[in-house]
Amino acid sequence: MAKPDYATLLGQIAVETDPVVKQQLIDQCYVFTEPLTNEEKDLFGYINSDYFVDNPSATESFLDDGVLKAKSFVGVYFK
């Protein structure tokens, strides 16, 4: 089975008014036979994956020997 064109199907689902046809489109769209590309993931996500910048210390452990390593952009982290 070929990978569905998610962008087209999601657009059709959004404008479809017949509930039976809408459910058929949903059933077609939500078939994931192979991993999604980042662009496809963004179609299903609430926000684009590159909208937020990762925390500068995201690759480090949050707490290391009791010392908080994450940096706060908007306030203070409490442990």
C-alpha positions as a Markdown table, in Angstrom:
| # | Residue | x | y | z |
|---|---|---|---|---|
| 1 | Met | 0.0 | 0.0 | 0.0 |
| 2 | Ala | 1.4 | 3.4 | -1.0 |
| 3 | Lys | 1.9 | 6.1 | 1.7 |
| 4 | Pro | -1.1 | 8.4 | 1.7 |
| 5 | Asp | -0.8 | 12.1 | 0.8 |
| 6 | Tyr | -1.5 | 13.4 | 4.3 |
| 7 | Ala | -1.6 | 17.1 | 3.4 |
| 8 | Thr | -4.4 | 16.5 | 0.8 |
| 9 | Leu | -6.3 | 14.1 | 3.0 |
| 10 | Leu | -6.2 | 16.5 | 6.0 |
| 11 | Gly | -7.5 | 19.3 | 3.8 |
| 12 | Gln | -10.3 | 17.1 | 2.6 |
| 13 | Ile | -11.2 | 16.1 | 6.1 |
| 14 | Ala | -11.4 | 19.7 | 7.2 |
| 15 | Val | -13.9 | 20.7 | 4.6 |
| 16 | Glu | -16.0 | 17.5 | 4.4 |
| 17 | Thr | -19.5 | 17.9 | 5.8 |
| 18 | Asp | -20.9 | 14.3 | 5.3 |
| 19 | Pro | -20.0 | 12.4 | 8.5 |
| 20 | Val | -19.7 | 9.0 | 6.7 |
| 21 | Val | -17.4 | 10.3 | 4.0 |
| 22 | Lys | -15.4 | 12.3 | 6.6 |
| 23 | Gln | -14.8 | 9.1 | 8.7 |
| 24 | Gln | -13.7 | 7.2 | 5.5 |
| 25 | Leu | -11.1 | 10.0 | 4.9 |
| 26 | Ile | -10.0 | 9.9 | 8.5 |
| 27 | Asp | -9.6 | 6.1 | 8.2 |
| 28 | Gln | -7.5 | 6.6 | 5.1 |
| 29 | Cys | -5.4 | 9.3 | 6.6 |
| 30 | Tyr | -4.4 | 7.7 | 9.9 |
| 31 | Val | -2.5 | 4.8 | 8.3 |
| 32 | Phe | 1.2 | 4.9 | 9.1 |
| 33 | Thr | 2.9 | 2.1 | 7.2 |
| 34 | Glu | 6.3 | 3.8 | 7.4 |
| 35 | Pro | 7.9 | 6.5 | 9.6 |
| 36 | Leu | 6.7 | 10.0 | 9.0 |
| 37 | Thr | 9.0 | 12.7 | 7.7 |
| 38 | Asn | 9.5 | 15.9 | 9.8 |
| 39 | Glu | 7.2 | 17.8 | 7.4 |
| 40 | Glu | 4.5 | 15.1 | 7.8 |
| 41 | Lys | 4.9 | 15.2 | 11.6 |
| 42 | Asp | 4.3 | 18.9 | 11.5 |
| 43 | Leu | 0.9 | 18.3 | 9.7 |
| 44 | Phe | -0.3 | 16.3 | 12.7 |
| 45 | Gly | 1.3 | 18.3 | 15.4 |
| 46 | Tyr | -0.2 | 21.2 | 17.4 |
| 47 | Ile | 2.8 | 23.4 | 16.5 |
| 48 | Asn | 5.7 | 23.0 | 14.1 |
| 49 | Ser | 8.6 | 21.0 | 15.6 |
| 50 | Asp | 11.1 | 23.9 | 15.1 |
| 51 | Tyr | 8.8 | 26.6 | 16.6 |
| 52 | Phe | 10.5 | 26.4 | 20.0 |
| 53 | Val | 14.3 | 26.4 | 20.5 |
| 54 | Asp | 15.6 | 23.5 | 22.7 |
| 55 | Asn | 16.7 | 24.4 | 26.1 |
| 56 | Pro | 20.5 | 25.0 | 26.0 |
| 57 | Ser | 21.0 | 22.3 | 28.6 |
| 58 | Ala | 18.5 | 19.8 | 27.2 |
| 59 | Thr | 21.2 | 17.3 | 26.3 |
| 60 | Glu | 22.5 | 17.3 | 29.9 |
| 61 | Ser | 20.7 | 15.8 | 32.8 |
| 62 | Phe | 18.2 | 18.0 | 34.5 |
| 63 | Leu | 19.7 | 17.4 | 37.9 |
| 64 | Asp | 23.3 | 16.4 | 38.2 |
| 65 | Asp | 24.6 | 15.8 | 41.7 |
| 66 | Gly | 21.7 | 18.0 | 43.0 |
| 67 | Val | 22.7 | 20.9 | 40.8 |
| 68 | Leu | 20.1 | 22.2 | 38.4 |
| 69 | Lys | 21.5 | 22.3 | 34.9 |
| 70 | Ala | 18.5 | 23.4 | 32.9 |
| 71 | Lys | 18.3 | 27.1 | 32.0 |
| 72 | Ser | 15.1 | 29.0 | 32.3 |
| 73 | Phe | 14.0 | 31.4 | 29.5 |
| 74 | Val | 10.9 | 32.7 | 31.4 |
| 75 | Gly | 11.4 | 32.3 | 35.1 |
| 76 | Val | 13.0 | 30.3 | 37.8 |
| 77 | Tyr | 13.0 | 26.5 | 37.9 |
| 78 | Phe | 12.4 | 25.1 | 41.4 |
| 79 | Lys | 13.5 | 21.6 | 42.4 |
